[in-house]
Amino acid sequence: MVRLTEEQKKFYKENGFIHLKKLIKDGELKTLSEEYDDLFRRKNQQKIESLWVGGDDNFRETGSPYTVKGIHNLQYHNAVFGKLLYNDSLLDALEDVMDTKNIALHHTKAHFKPPEKGGSYPMHQDYPYFPYKNDSMVAAFIHLDAASPKNGGLFVYPGSHKLGPLEDFGPKEGSNFHYVDQSKYPIEKAIPVVAEAGDVVIFSYLLIHGSTPNTSDCPRRMFLAQYYDAHDCPVGGEPGQPGRGWLLRGVNLDRDATVANRRKD
């Protein structure tokens, strides 16, 4: 069990993130890494689901050689990723951070930054992608490799979650992606999260975060899952994700009420 201390809970509330060392143990990490690599090999032979294109100086550059390869909802590709969602240590930490026993899955994804040409991500909030009424949404960023600024590691603005939803500059600048004002929140002023394989960073979807390009000779592999309080609800509706609402811990009384009302109809 990994229950957070009162000091860690306070740190999360103040900063909007918590870095948990070696939460994923070596045996599970080895299995995840092997299946992750095999999945990306298969996808590369077909068609990768998503690509972010961008370089260090201009993440909007369409002809950039820098890329980030992405696959969504990995639990539908291999059972080991679904099993990871029920990791007790991870769920214990999430329960303490989210302050609820009722934890539902929103989606999972993997971002692979290839050596020497892994693209950067602009500083952004996850909020515009799937806003929720009570802002209960958090992400668990699971490191399959050691990460630092050199190989495209995570950067954060501690405490920025307290600012609430910020102006979305992505659509404003003609992008399909969402990001905050890069001149106001440059990555150079953000704090790097230097992590080891097996480390997990849990953060609020309101936290401003991003990452540098991978200019090293090592890959940067990550698995990310996003969760919400089962009794929270999306604002304005959303197209949804396969597996959204999958209850990982606790109960969903709203779901019980919805099913009961449908039966009455």
Helices and strands as residue ranges (DSSP letters): H 6-15, E 17-20, H 26-45, E 50-53, E 67-72, G 74-76, H 79-84, H 88-98, E 103-113, E 121-124, G 127-129, E 138-143, E 154-156, G 160-163, H 169-172, G 187-189, E 191-192, E 200-204, E 209-211, E 220-229, E 247-249, H 253-264
